[in-house]
Structures are given as C-alpha cells and as structure tokens.
Amino acid sequence: MNALTDRTDDRWDDGLIARSRPRVADDDWPGTGDEEGDDALVRAVSGAGSDGGKAPAPPLSPEARALRVRLDALRQLIGLSRTRILDGKTLAEAGRILDEAAARRGLSAQHTVVAIAGATGSGKSTLFNALAGVQISETGLRRPTTAAPIACSWSDGAAGLLDRLEIPGRLRRRPRETSEAEALRGMVLVDLPDLDSAVGAHREHVDRVLALVDAVVWVVDPEKYADAVLHERYLRPLAGHAEVTFVVLNQVDRLPGESADLVLDDLRRLLDDDGIALGEHGEPGATVLGLSALTGEGVGELRELLAQFTQEKGAATRRICADVDKAAARLRPLYVADGHAGPEIGETARAEFEDRLAEAVGAYAAGLAAERAWRRNAGKACGTPWLRLWRWYESRRAPRSLAGLAALAAIGRSSTASEPPVEEEVTARQRVEQAVRTVADEAVRGLPDPWAQAVRETAVRGAEGLPEALDEIAVTLGAAVAVPSARPPRPSWWPAAVLAQAAMTLLQIYGGLWLVGQIAGVLEPRLMPPVLLMVAGIIGGPLVEWACSIGARGPARRYGQDAERRLREAAAGCGRARVLEPVAAELLRYREVREQYATVAKFSTTRQ
C-alpha cells in the first residue's frame, strides 16, 4: 500500500469497507454507491472523459462497462463478507484494489505509466535513456546505479500520477523534443532501482511502484534472464498481467550468430512455464523482443510498440482488470468449494430434524396417551353402569395404584408430580443437540470452510435454550393433548350408544323388579318374561359397550394423531424459529455473495 493510503485524515467509510483516497477536490469525488460515480471511475481508468468536463464524455467501451460491474460486485462482496470470512488478509488485498481504482480515477486518464524494471546489470537505465533520447538516468559499472525511481513524462499533466508514485520533483524529467518523441505523447516512463539490489530500500521502491503503474517493461540480459528472483518473485505472481507486460532481452549485440534467437526461444519457454501468455500470432499476451540499448538495435521497434500501447489508452483498465482477476483467484477458496452451487436445507433434512424434535418432546407417546384417554372416556360414557361403578370404587380405594400413576404420567408434570429423572432430561437434551448437529452438517455440505463455520455457529446459537423451550411445550401443550377434557369430542353415534346402554340398564332394573314382585307375591308368577328381560339387559349392556369400543377405535386414533400432530407442529415451529430460519438466512447470505463472486470472476475485461 502506498503512502497515500496511510493518511489517516483522509479516510472514509461507505458502509461496506473502509478505504483511503488521495487528496482530490471534494467536488471531484463521486459517491461510491451510485452508478454515476462508477461510470466516472471507469472512464478515468479506461481513458474516457478526461477533458476536464469541456466536452461530452464518449460512451463506455465494453471493457469499461464490464470493469464497472466487476468493481461494484467486488465492493458488495467485501461488504457482505466482512463478518463471515476469517482470511482478513485476502479481503484486505481485494479492498486495496478498490482503493487503487478509486485513486486512479482522480488522476490523468490521458497518460499511461510504464515502469522499466530489471536486475543488476541488465541495462534498464541505458534503455530508459535511449527511449528518452537524452541522458537522464545514470549508467556505469558501479552497482547499484539507480537508487530511486526516476520519471520521464512525454507530456504535461502527469504531476498527480507522479505524486502517487512518490517521485520527487528533482527526479522528474522531460525527453528530448523530436519527431519520435511526439509519438510517445501521453506516456510516463519510470526507471526503477535494481530488483535484486542488496539495499532493502531499493527493493521496497520496486515493489511499491510496480503495484501502481499501468504497465511494466522487464529488462533481462543473456546472463541473468533465467534468474530465480525475477521469475519466482515477480513474473510468476504477475502472470495474469500479461497484456500490460513487455519482456525485453537486452544486450543482444553480445550474442553471436543465431544465439540471440535461441536465447529468446528459451526466454519464451520460461515465461510459458511461469504461466504468462505470450502475445504471438495475434493472441493477447506479453510482448517479447530482443534489442540492444547500447547500439540502438530493436529500440525503434520497442518505441513503436509503446507508442501504440499508449495511444490505446486502455492500459489502466487492463491493469485493474488483471488485479481483479488475481483477487478473484485468491478469493475463490472463500466462496467456492467442491459442492452444489446453491446449498440449502433439503426436505429430507428438515423432516429428520422435526422428527428428532418431536421425539424429544414425546409427541408419539403423547398421541398414544391421548388415544387411550379418548377411548377411556368413551368407555366411561358407553360402559355399563355396574362396571363404571366398580371402576369408580377402585379409583377411590387405590388412587395411586399402577393405573393411577400411569394416568398421572400421561398428564405430564404437575405440582404434585416429582421431577423427571436426570437421565431422561439428559437424553432429551442430547437428542436436541444431535438434531441440530445433523441439520447443520447437511446445510454446510458443499460450503467453503469459512461459511461452513459461520452456518454451524448460527445453528449452535439458535440451539441455545431450545431444550428448555421444548420442555415447556411438553409440559403445557403435551399435558393438554395427552388427556382430553371431561367432555371430549363425541362422534354422532355416541348419544345413540348412551341411550342403548341406558335401555339395557332399564331392562335389567325392570326385569329385576318384576321378578322381585313375583317372589313377594304381589305379581302373578310368570318367571320367564322377567328373566328374559334381565338376561337381555345383562347381555345387551356388554354388547353395547363392546360395539362402542369397536366404533371408538377410529375416532380415538384420529384424536391421538391430531394430538401428536399439534405437539409435533409446536416443536417443529420452535425448531424452525430458533435453528432452521437463521441457518436458511445464513445460506441465503452465502448465495448472495456467491452471486457477487461469480460476477467478479466471470466477466473478463482483457482482450480476448
């Protein structure tokens, strides 16, 4: 990061990521969130609309429009990921790209900044002087010769760019005024110190300026063109910047015969191994050529290439696009993994989660208890009076017998009931925790590690207090649905059954009274009719009760299923509100950033 980004008095925050900006006029700084500001930024870095507002800006090129979309997507991507991504260094690098794009907007768009870099003794300063047509950078046998970056501008208006590069006024030069120099109007050439200098400050100058220039001319010599420092530290990491890269084999005058061609071929092979695309046969990529800065051989060809490159005024756009490509490659592990592109909680996982919660609150057992209680109420209503009287007597005689305790257990906790065993409470809690872990594992399948961790943390936070909430549901709703009220819902045939049972009871009573009257001599002795009436009542009562029990199975089963369903839905609703919905919201956030990342990585604004 250059010194401009270290100024604490010029910092601002757009709500997504804090950035720093160079000192420009307040009325010249666009709002970061509106489309007009993005258009101005892209026009600036693409060479459009830089006449100070004196003429209408031309329409954006396809490259500039794609760059605008990618920068906006990158800005939103960083804002959505700040609290979810652990790799802050990678996000900071992406934020630096936005910083530099914004900084480049406030500077001259009619200039193209080209740096000349190379190792010790490669002859870069000699080439710098040859292009300028005047002795600007010192050359000689003493190493290092160049101690600080030196700039040469072929036209006015580049002061802001040179300030950004932190090149002092005493190291700013102008070329010799010639017809050849006119073709390079708009170019700013910077001679850098040796990239392999033993002085650490020199290497820092190189790294800082290379991160800010629009293009680079790498100067190598026949002896050190395969130097590991050059390839591993600079060329390989900048392989994606091939379209703004020139690789020049200097000192070809020292190579006899066809040796220069052989060295150039080997140099192209090394560049290909570095992943740098070569601009040959009309394909976009790096330019490779041989020359001799000392004799002037090939310098004219390089000057023509640089002139054409400068007049295109697209170097800044391509440089920023390459930076975005590099940032997208580094961000890929944070947003893309070997899984489905749209992670979600499947229906199967949801059903299994709800089943485990229902099991934790005892929904199935409560449904069975409600079914048994409904049938018991039906038996009380439709049973014979003598059996009901016996059951009442047994309940009064032994209210806390095994049957009574079973009924109390079906009702649930009460003020008189003892607390449940600790083992049962632990088991229910473990079931809930297992359900949360299972649904979280299903949700994070296919997610990158940072987002998978965020989803798991969301599920764990939602599970806090879930067992207690389910216990409350089991106590309140579970007790209500397990045992029906004193007047449960009755089927339409229930009154007829009650009347039939009453009729059977009346037959027994009437037959018994008739028989007693005959025994007492009050009535005429006729034994058979009262006996038949009593037998009909005695047999008919149990038959009616048995028929009612058969008829009550269906309604009782439906009542138990309804009770189980209500308890299951209550537990599922609690689980959805506390776990599933927060996890789904986190997955939705990931899909949003995944779409933004796809926008950042998909659009290629390089020439293809």
VOGU-3710 file (C-alpha; in Angstrom, 3 decimals, decimal comma):
1> mnaltdrtdd> 0,000/0,000/0,000  1,415/3,384/-0,931  1,790/6,297/1,409  -1,441/7,836/0,214  -3,404/5,021/1,810  -1,638/5,608/5,127  -3,071/9,103/5,596  -5,478/8,806/8,442  -7,010/12,239/7,940  -8,483/11,313/4,526
11> rwddgliars> -10,216/8,069/5,417  -13,859/7,445/4,745  -16,313/4,584/5,083  -19,078/3,638/2,641  -20,672/1,117/4,965  -19,038/-1,858/3,304  -15,307/-1,369/3,625  -13,130/1,437/4,883  -10,929/2,931/2,211  -8,465/5,754/1,876
21> rprvadddwp> -8,283/8,143/-1,026  -5,758/10,542/-2,461  -6,135/14,247/-1,951  -8,532/15,440/-4,623  -11,127/18,170/-4,672  -14,296/17,326/-2,806  -16,459/18,245/-5,767  -14,426/15,854/-7,919  -15,041/12,815/-5,746  -18,058/10,659/-6,739
31> gtgdeegdda> -20,359/8,865/-4,370  -19,187/5,307/-4,112  -22,655/3,847/-4,148  -24,166/5,496/-7,246  -23,823/4,439/-10,828  -22,666/7,873/-11,971  -19,604/7,658/-9,719  -18,752/4,211/-11,038  -19,078/5,454/-14,615  -16,701/8,305/-13,872
41> lvravsgags> -14,236/5,967/-12,242  -14,273/3,571/-15,170  -13,990/6,371/-17,707  -10,972/7,662/-15,851  -9,123/4,357/-15,778  -10,133/3,498/-19,330  -9,136/6,768/-20,935  -12,627/8,179/-21,499  -13,995/11,513/-20,418  -10,759/13,116/-19,168
51> dggkapappl> -11,041/16,522/-20,759  -11,980/18,246/-17,519  -15,641/18,435/-18,479  -15,057/20,616/-21,539  -16,570/18,055/-23,911  -19,136/15,277/-23,533  -17,592/12,009/-22,422  -17,736/9,239/-25,028  -19,776/6,136/-24,229  -18,102/3,461/-22,188
61> spearalrvr> -16,352/0,678/-24,022  -17,350/-2,955/-23,380  -14,182/-3,344/-21,296  -15,069/-0,319/-19,174  -18,666/-1,435/-18,638  -17,538/-4,901/-17,582  -14,986/-3,337/-15,243  -17,679/-1,169/-13,666  -19,822/-4,249/-12,995  -16,899/-6,161/-11,523
71> ldalrqligl> -15,776/-3,340/-9,248  -19,301/-2,848/-7,950  -19,668/-6,587/-7,347  -16,303/-6,709/-5,587  -17,336/-3,831/-3,338  -20,563/-5,598/-2,364  -18,746/-8,893/-1,970  -16,338/-7,452/0,570  -19,141/-5,724/2,454  -21,170/-8,929/2,743
81> srtrildgkt> -18,158/-10,980/3,794  -16,509/-8,816/6,403  -18,137/-10,567/9,369  -18,033/-14,060/7,854  -14,572/-14,540/6,364  -11,633/-15,377/8,595  -8,983/-14,593/5,993  -8,832/-10,849/6,534  -5,573/-10,552/4,589  -7,206/-11,720/1,366
91> laeagrilde> -10,138/-9,359/1,829  -7,716/-6,531/2,572  -5,943/-7,209/-0,726  -9,266/-7,039/-2,554  -10,033/-3,784/-0,744  -6,667/-2,400/-1,877  -7,709/-2,971/-5,480  -10,815/-0,863/-4,895  -8,641/1,782/-3,259  -6,276/1,929/-6,203
101> aaarrglsaq> -9,131/2,032/-8,717  -10,658/4,969/-6,868  -7,280/6,688/-6,617  -6,623/6,239/-10,337  -9,967/7,896/-11,116  -8,841/11,235/-9,725  -5,709/11,319/-11,870  -4,923/11,898/-15,533  -6,538/9,424/-17,890  -4,564/10,670/-20,895
111> htvvaiagat> -1,319/9,284/-19,512  -0,024/5,730/-19,385  2,534/4,980/-16,686  5,143/2,415/-17,759  7,881/1,176/-15,429  11,206/-0,226/-16,559  12,349/-2,954/-14,172  15,220/-5,338/-14,184  18,064/-6,931/-12,306  21,506/-5,539/-11,699
121> gsgkstlfna> 23,478/-5,012/-14,918  20,550/-5,698/-17,239  20,893/-2,267/-18,885  17,474/-0,889/-17,987  18,835/2,609/-17,316  20,555/2,574/-20,684  17,281/1,589/-22,333  15,492/4,322/-20,356  17,910/6,914/-21,715  17,636/5,527/-25,237
131> lagvqisetg> 13,860/5,885/-25,213  14,068/9,390/-23,746  16,721/10,421/-26,244  18,707/12,144/-23,518  20,965/11,120/-20,632  18,584/11,081/-17,654  19,380/8,010/-15,580  22,989/7,412/-14,593  24,736/4,403/-16,081  28,059/2,862/-15,272
141> lrrpttaapi> 29,880/-0,021/-13,721  29,072/0,927/-10,141  26,152/-1,093/-8,708  23,529/-0,158/-7,865  23,444/2,835/-10,173  19,742/3,786/-9,776  18,926/4,415/-6,111  15,389/5,848/-6,508  12,722/5,847/-9,212  13,281/8,417/-11,950
151> acswsdgaag> 10,425/9,530/-14,201  10,265/10,931/-17,703  6,969/12,346/-18,978  6,335/12,973/-22,663  3,509/15,463/-21,983  2,199/17,753/-19,261  -0,490/16,868/-16,748  1,166/13,856/-15,126  2,033/15,524/-11,827  -0,753/13,730/-9,943
161> lldrleipgr> 0,399/10,347/-11,212  3,976/11,059/-10,184  2,819/12,255/-6,769  1,009/8,953/-6,379  4,261/7,156/-7,191  6,016/9,393/-4,636  8,614/10,536/-7,163  10,003/13,915/-6,034  10,221/16,877/-8,389  14,009/16,680/-8,627
171> lrrrpretse> 13,684/13,205/-10,221  11,146/14,209/-12,883  12,489/14,763/-16,373  11,315/15,557/-19,896  12,571/13,788/-23,062  14,294/15,396/-25,975  11,826/17,087/-28,306  11,953/15,063/-31,525  9,503/13,685/-34,049  9,889/10,289/-32,407
181> aealrgmvlv> 9,055/11,757/-29,014  5,757/13,112/-30,378  4,532/9,530/-30,961  5,017/8,759/-27,267  2,917/11,701/-26,065  0,945/10,618/-23,016  3,499/8,110/-21,767  5,194/8,396/-18,368  8,298/6,207/-18,159  9,741/5,285/-14,762
191> dlpdldsavg> 13,219/3,837/-14,277  13,239/1,648/-11,158  16,139/0,555/-8,954  17,518/-2,953/-9,334  15,002/-5,543/-8,179  17,827/-7,701/-6,772  19,616/-4,814/-5,083  21,367/-5,533/-1,804  19,807/-2,356/-0,391  16,403/-3,117/1,097
201> ahrehvdrvl> 15,043/0,386/0,408  15,681/-0,103/-3,305  13,609/-3,298/-3,382  10,835/-1,541/-1,470  10,768/1,181/-4,144  10,416/-1,504/-6,812  7,573/-3,334/-5,078  5,674/-0,132/-4,301  5,856/1,325/-7,811  5,093/-1,984/-9,561
211> alvdavvwvv> 1,784/-2,133/-7,654  0,733/1,274/-9,044  1,933/1,547/-12,649  -0,171/0,706/-15,685  2,406/-1,465/-17,457  5,910/-2,885/-16,935  8,879/-3,364/-19,256  11,040/-6,142/-17,831  14,633/-5,869/-18,999  16,741/-9,025/-18,888
221> dpekyadavl> 20,207/-9,816/-20,193  21,623/-13,014/-21,719  23,338/-13,962/-18,463  20,514/-13,479/-15,931  17,306/-13,902/-17,951  16,556/-17,133/-16,028  17,259/-15,626/-12,616  15,059/-17,263/-9,959  14,360/-13,972/-8,150  12,938/-12,413/-11,308
231> herylrplag> 10,703/-15,342/-12,182  9,567/-16,528/-8,750  9,087/-13,179/-7,032  7,843/-11,015/-9,896  6,947/-12,649/-13,213  5,105/-15,688/-11,853  2,880/-13,764/-9,398  2,070/-11,248/-12,162  1,282/-13,897/-14,770  -2,269/-12,593/-15,090
241> haevtfvvln> -0,952/-9,164/-16,130  0,447/-10,448/-19,406  -1,329/-7,841/-21,557  0,406/-4,993/-19,754  3,792/-6,735/-19,730  6,789/-6,289/-22,037  9,788/-8,591/-21,665  12,905/-7,243/-23,381  16,104/-9,236/-23,889  18,787/-6,547/-23,837
251> qvdrlpgesa> 22,407/-6,744/-24,981  21,659/-8,993/-27,951  24,703/-7,406/-29,593  26,821/-9,589/-27,291  25,335/-12,788/-28,751  26,954/-14,127/-31,935  25,075/-15,544/-34,888  21,735/-17,167/-34,100  22,383/-17,243/-30,366  20,008/-14,329/-29,805
261> dlvlddlrrl> 17,120/-16,286/-31,346  17,946/-19,333/-29,209  18,019/-17,254/-26,023  14,726/-15,603/-26,957  13,163/-19,018/-27,523  14,382/-20,188/-24,142  13,092/-16,988/-22,554  9,659/-17,605/-24,082  9,740/-21,141/-22,698  10,491/-19,854/-19,199
271> ldddgialge> 7,693/-17,305/-19,459  5,313/-20,017/-20,567  6,371/-22,084/-17,539  5,572/-19,043/-15,377  2,026/-19,061/-16,752  2,457/-15,860/-18,760  0,524/-15,835/-22,023  2,614/-14,645/-24,947  1,180/-12,181/-27,451  2,034/-14,066/-30,590
281> hgepgatvlg> 0,067/-14,827/-33,750  -2,494/-12,161/-32,918  -3,242/-13,565/-29,463  -3,345/-11,215/-26,446  -0,457/-11,543/-24,057  3,002/-10,361/-23,150  5,310/-8,847/-25,775  8,770/-10,427/-26,046  11,551/-8,962/-28,193  15,298/-8,597/-28,312
291> lsaltgegvg> 17,240/-5,347/-28,581  20,430/-3,587/-27,717  20,011/-0,354/-25,824  23,675/0,394/-26,327  23,706/0,119/-30,136  20,062/1,063/-30,708  19,176/-2,254/-32,364  15,463/-3,022/-31,740  14,903/0,190/-29,701  12,838/1,696/-32,504
301> elrellaqft> 10,563/-1,362/-32,559  10,024/-1,105/-28,808  9,314/2,615/-29,159  6,645/1,904/-31,781  5,046/-0,760/-29,595  4,984/1,585/-26,605  3,551/4,388/-28,750  0,715/2,168/-29,978  0,163/0,880/-26,432  -0,031/4,437/-25,075
311> qekgaatrri> -2,394/5,739/-27,741  -4,881/2,943/-26,995  -5,353/4,468/-23,525  -6,573/1,152/-22,155  -3,581/0,125/-20,072  -5,069/1,295/-16,778  -8,289/-0,623/-17,445  -6,434/-3,799/-18,330  -4,146/-3,422/-15,323  -7,079/-3,061/-12,907
321> cadvdkaaar> -8,893/-5,931/-14,610  -5,844/-8,126/-14,128  -5,724/-7,088/-10,469  -9,395/-8,052/-10,112  -8,676/-11,403/-11,771  -5,876/-12,005/-9,296  -8,069/-11,027/-6,361  -10,848/-13,325/-7,630  -8,402/-16,228/-7,804  -7,328/-15,593/-4,217
331> lrplyvadgh> -10,928/-15,227/-3,046  -12,075/-18,431/-4,735  -11,387/-20,758/-1,753  -13,566/-18,466/0,388  -16,612/-18,758/-1,877  -16,266/-21,902/-3,985  -15,893/-25,481/-2,794  -16,469/-28,915/-4,260  -20,196/-28,943/-3,614  -23,500/-27,817/-5,043
341> agpeigetar> -23,628/-24,164/-6,039  -26,844/-23,417/-4,134  -26,642/-25,030/-0,680  -29,903/-25,377/1,168  -31,597/-27,428/3,839  -33,283/-30,232/1,944  -36,754/-31,521/2,681  -35,316/-34,778/3,976  -33,054/-32,971/6,420  -35,929/-30,768/7,576
351> aefedrlaea> -38,153/-33,792/8,117  -35,469/-35,636/10,076  -34,838/-32,550/12,206  -38,531/-32,191/13,017  -38,790/-35,915/13,758  -35,967/-35,678/16,288  -37,563/-32,685/17,982  -40,897/-34,495/18,074  -39,154/-37,437/19,642  -37,526/-35,141/22,185
361> vgayaaglaa> -40,903/-33,762/23,335  -42,544/-37,200/23,245  -45,085/-36,389/20,548  -45,668/-40,030/19,610  -46,141/-41,106/23,223  -48,457/-38,156/23,843  -50,531/-39,174/20,829  -50,858/-42,729/22,140  -51,800/-41,399/25,574  -54,440/-39,131/24,033
371> erawrrnagk> -55,834/-42,056/22,056  -56,029/-44,253/25,146  -57,593/-41,412/27,146  -60,219/-40,821/24,478  -61,118/-44,499/24,436  -61,211/-44,483/28,201  -63,637/-41,570/28,151  -65,714/-43,404/25,570  -65,761/-46,439/27,846  -66,934/-44,321/30,734
381> acgtpwlrlw> -69,740/-42,830/28,667  -70,871/-46,012/26,933  -69,949/-48,648/29,500  -72,369/-50,474/31,783  -73,256/-48,623/34,984  -72,107/-51,534/37,139  -68,642/-51,589/35,519  -68,364/-47,819/35,784  -69,363/-48,037/39,448  -66,706/-50,672/40,025
391> rwyesrrapr> -64,037/-48,548/38,334  -65,048/-45,562/40,448  -64,772/-47,655/43,586  -61,329/-48,926/42,571  -60,109/-45,413/41,850  -61,296/-44,211/45,258  -59,849/-47,213/47,018  -56,418/-47,070/45,385  -55,953/-43,662/43,708  -52,204/-44,107/43,426
401> slaglaalaa> -52,181/-47,607/42,158  -50,306/-48,517/38,998  -53,244/-47,353/36,858  -53,394/-44,030/38,684  -49,701/-43,419/38,334  -49,936/-44,213/34,626  -52,678/-41,615/34,259  -50,608/-39,038/36,106  -47,649/-39,833/33,887  -49,818/-39,283/30,807
411> igrsstasep> -50,894/-35,883/32,052  -47,283/-34,804/32,490  -45,576/-32,755/35,148  -47,781/-31,249/37,814  -47,255/-29,524/41,106  -47,635/-32,849/42,902  -45,671/-34,956/40,460  -41,987/-35,457/41,019  -39,342/-34,075/38,654  -38,333/-36,349/35,760
421> pveeevtarq> -35,228/-38,412/36,177  -31,994/-36,669/35,321  -31,164/-39,392/32,800  -34,348/-38,652/30,814  -33,589/-34,903/30,761  -30,027/-35,535/29,598  -31,259/-37,908/26,917  -33,750/-35,316/25,589  -31,057/-32,641/25,535  -28,715/-34,959/23,687
431> rveqavrtva> -31,406/-35,693/21,132  -31,893/-31,994/20,506  -28,156/-31,360/20,188  -27,803/-34,302/17,828  -30,681/-32,991/15,718  -29,030/-29,552/15,491  -25,654/-31,040/14,546  -27,215/-33,237/11,898  -29,161/-30,454/10,207  -26,113/-28,157/10,372
441> deavrglpdp> -23,917/-30,817/8,741  -26,488/-31,202/5,984  -26,694/-27,440/5,465  -22,913/-26,908/5,183  -22,384/-29,689/2,695  -20,591/-28,121/-0,250  -19,824/-24,836/1,532  -16,315/-23,371/1,810  -14,797/-23,680/5,276  -15,381/-20,077/6,459
451> waqavretav> -19,047/-20,151/5,518  -19,494/-23,671/6,868  -18,148/-22,466/10,190  -20,492/-19,466/10,122  -23,504/-21,716/9,472  -22,522/-24,082/12,297  -22,081/-21,180/14,697  -25,517/-19,876/13,707  -27,073/-23,277/14,372  -25,326/-23,551/17,748
461> rgaeglpeal> -26,514/-20,079/18,775  -30,053/-20,960/17,770  -29,901/-24,201/19,756  -29,170/-22,324/22,967  -32,329/-22,552/25,044  -34,033/-24,897/22,570  -34,200/-27,860/25,010  -35,789/-25,630/27,648  -38,318/-24,316/25,122  -39,195/-27,859/24,092
471> deiavtlgaa> -39,587/-28,852/27,746  -42,065/-26,037/28,197  -44,006/-27,231/25,151  -44,015/-30,774/26,515  -45,319/-29,585/29,883  -48,021/-27,212/28,657  -49,230/-28,457/25,308  -48,215/-32,055/25,973  -50,401/-32,267/29,073  -53,303/-30,649/27,249
481> vavpsarppr> -53,266/-33,030/24,308  -52,379/-36,186/26,216  -55,648/-36,337/28,230  -58,879/-34,944/26,755  -61,164/-32,778/28,779  -64,168/-34,041/30,719  -66,313/-33,608/27,618  -64,185/-34,806/24,701  -65,361/-34,501/21,114  -68,014/-37,132/20,507
491> pswwpaavla> -68,988/-38,856/17,268  -72,556/-38,637/16,048  -73,394/-42,169/17,126  -72,300/-41,602/20,711  -75,738/-40,364/22,038  -77,469/-43,375/20,472  -74,982/-45,688/22,186  -75,559/-43,965/25,506  -79,331/-44,357/25,082  -78,921/-48,001/24,133
501> qaamtllqiy> -76,810/-48,614/27,225  -79,423/-46,833/29,347  -82,118/-49,014/27,790  -80,161/-52,164/28,641  -79,814/-50,931/32,203  -83,546/-50,190/32,410  -84,313/-53,673/31,117  -82,203/-55,158/33,880  -83,844/-52,987/36,514  -87,351/-53,600/35,180
511> gglwlvgqia> -86,803/-57,364/34,920  -85,324/-57,463/38,412  -88,252/-55,527/39,912  -90,725/-57,730/38,081  -89,032/-60,829/39,432  -88,982/-59,446/42,989  -92,656/-58,636/42,737  -93,432/-62,216/41,775  -91,351/-63,543/44,630  -93,132/-61,251/47,046
521> gvleprlmpp> -96,464/-62,458/45,711  -97,523/-59,041/44,542  -97,484/-60,007/40,874  -98,670/-63,048/39,069  -95,972/-65,727/38,943  -94,527/-65,708/35,435  -90,836/-66,467/35,717  -89,781/-66,488/32,082  -90,582/-62,865/30,997  -88,624/-61,079/33,767
531> vllmvagiig> -85,736/-63,500/33,439  -85,592/-62,878/29,720  -85,667/-59,123/30,281  -82,855/-59,344/32,830  -80,766/-61,619/30,614  -81,320/-59,273/27,663  -80,185/-56,318/29,739  -77,237/-58,177/31,240  -76,034/-59,441/27,865  -77,012/-56,355/25,887
541> gplvewacsi> -75,070/-53,935/28,125  -71,657/-55,523/27,499  -72,551/-55,992/23,843  -73,309/-52,289/23,524  -70,062/-51,469/25,368  -68,102/-53,807/23,095  -69,693/-52,320/19,997  -68,903/-48,846/21,270  -65,281/-49,814/21,892  -65,039/-51,094/18,327
551> gargparryg> -66,633/-47,921/16,981  -64,413/-45,724/19,155  -61,174/-47,034/17,700  -61,302/-44,847/14,617  -62,182/-41,556/16,363  -59,737/-42,325/19,164  -56,957/-42,957/16,650  -57,732/-39,738/14,818  -57,826/-37,849/18,093  -54,431/-39,286/19,081
561> qdaerrlrea> -52,960/-38,455/15,672  -54,288/-34,925/15,936  -52,751/-34,565/19,389  -49,424/-35,890/18,095  -49,612/-33,546/15,114  -50,231/-30,490/17,289  -47,347/-31,324/19,569  -45,111/-32,114/16,593  -46,015/-28,838/14,882  -45,333/-26,889/18,055
571> aagcgrarvl> -41,907/-28,494/18,433  -41,168/-28,045/14,715  -42,202/-24,383/14,845  -39,881/-23,799/17,773  -37,037/-25,518/15,921  -37,695/-23,556/12,730  -37,721/-20,220/14,517  -34,563/-20,914/16,511  -32,438/-23,007/14,143  -33,742/-23,559/10,626
581> epvaaellry> -34,662/-19,969/9,763  -31,347/-18,449/10,997  -29,433/-21,167/9,134  -31,511/-20,548/5,991  -30,797/-16,812/6,299  -27,071/-17,552/6,513  -27,273/-19,787/3,449  -29,158/-17,021/1,608  -26,366/-14,615/2,511  -23,831/-17,068/1,122
591> revreqyatv> -25,794/-17,394/-2,120  -25,803/-13,609/-2,414  -22,048/-13,363/-2,011  -21,599/-16,352/-4,306  -23,511/-14,477/-6,994  -21,363/-11,400/-6,415  -18,221/-13,514/-6,608  -19,453/-15,085/-9,835  -19,829/-11,575/-11,233  -16,317/-10,661/-10,115
601> akfsttrq> -14,779/-13,823/-11,550  -16,956/-14,301/-14,631  -16,522/-11,092/-16,613  -13,150/-10,897/-18,334  -12,275/-7,404/-19,465  -8,973/-8,362/-21,010  -8,732/-8,508/-24,752  -9,815/-11,959/-25,908
//
